[in-house]
Amino acid sequence: MADTDRARIESDIKLLRGALAKLKPAAGQEALFDMAARYCNDTEYHLKKGDLVTAFGSINYAHGLLDSLKYVGKKKVD
């Protein structure tokens, strides 16, 4: 993966952190919200290690978890 891939992952981290800061999970959504935050942390860990493939997978999984909140709690996720 190239430097552009690292930049994309870093951008995705910022987007996810922004969404996490804006959202407040409804009752019953805390586990999904927490998992998304943990996968974001995992992304940063793997990025620091230089493992861009795992970092990319982790951040996409985190975004998917937040997207699932749209369906579980009818919350809009940007």
C-alpha angles and dihedrals in degrees: 000000000000135000088268088060091053090050091050092052091048089050091050090051090054091049092050094046088051092051091047090052092051098045129077111193117235121232108295094022098084095097094055091045092050092047091052090052091048092050088051089053089049089052092055091047094052092043090055089050090052093245097136095167093059091040090053092049092048096051092048091050089051091052089050092053091052090047089055088061087067089065099036098047103014089241121151113237117195 
